[in-house]
Amino acid sequence: MEQKNSLTRRILTGLALGAGTGLAMSYLPSCNLRDLWLSGLFDLVGGLFINSIRMLVVPLVFVSLFCGINSLGDISRLGRIGGKTMAFYLLTTGLAITLALIVSVVVQPGQGLNMAELSKHEPTIASRQSMVKTLQNIIPNNPVAAMAEGNMLQIIFVALLTGISATLVGGRAKPVVDLFESANAVIMKMVMLLMHLAPYGVFALIAKTFATVGLDAMMPLLKYTLTVLFALLLHMTLIYMGALKLIGRLNPLKFFRNFLPAMSVGFSTASSNSTLPVTIETVEMRCGVSGSVASFCLPLGATINMDGTAIMQGVAVVFIAQVYGIPLPLSSFLTVILTATMASIGTAGVPGVGLITLSMVLESVNLPVEGIALIIGVDRILDMARTVTNITGDAVCTILVAKSEGEFDATVYNANNSSE
Ligand code: ASP
């Protein structure tokens, strides 16, 4: 416990020092020495850390979902837990985007902005996928290719099917189940070992981002940036803290203290997927959730639950409409709520993906996709903040589901804090 808390402190120190160093460096003129630090050392250390946890994601998602399903025991229990999880994920995403739309209509983040001045960059929209294609692609042609490509939805599908089949087979599947259970323990041990790199990795990633983006890039879009941050904060306080308090009868502040290590890694990597190994470890070891529920709900959440992303998209829609002077009728708001909720299911939790799916949301209400160019400059910082919201939503849901199923240990949830 002692060691865990000191690791949390070291990660937070890395985060604070990284932000300070990065901001200071953003004011230095570009010179060889500065570039050597940013593109050399910080890139190296940050990249090593991200790769070290990312390499575990594909095996972890497959193995942990498989084990999660098997340890739930029977299919009806799986159906019940799966139903609760999906209901929570969809409902909170719907609420998130509604909240974001209300906040933006009140704040009017795009008012008074000159479009010509803002649109200096061309948008780099990598790909747009139709909803039908996304749904169709949930079933892979080749599961090995799905894993090699890291296609999360496909991996989840294969893992669910394999896990359900093993449960139905029963005794004869025991050797397979034993093998995956021991693989799961080995992977979690790897996560714990690699977490010792976290303070340095977090420092390097944050320093590089802040030095590259700098505060200056944010100034013209300050109102937009602050509106997104405010809506994220509101969602975390109202919905997550409210749910923990009212549904779970748990102290929400303790949750945030327990969950801090995962939040710092989510913030610095801007990727729910990359943070997943740490999220699982934190929710199990510090929040008191059983392995079976954590390994079922969290990999699902990292892929299909993105409240923070939905919030950014809600604010961005209103912002772009205002900047271009296009009025949005009420029906457009409903379309945005639906499309953004669906978009959050179909996309993996990797950096910047929210901006790509934003094109789908904008198209659904006939807003110019070029509008994305306006917000691209500040998106990295917002990506970090919304990733924190995304993984927090996954964790809150997992805790509530675990509690309702008697798979939650309140002593662990409360103990971590009192010893800190
Ligand atoms: N980076 C976010 C995540 O991984 C997704 C996004 O909004 O771009 O959760």
Residues whose N, C-alpha, C, O or C-beta is under 5 A from the ligand:
A	BS01	LIG	A270 S271 S272 N273 T309 A348 G349 V350 P351 G352 V353 G354 L355 D383 T387 N390
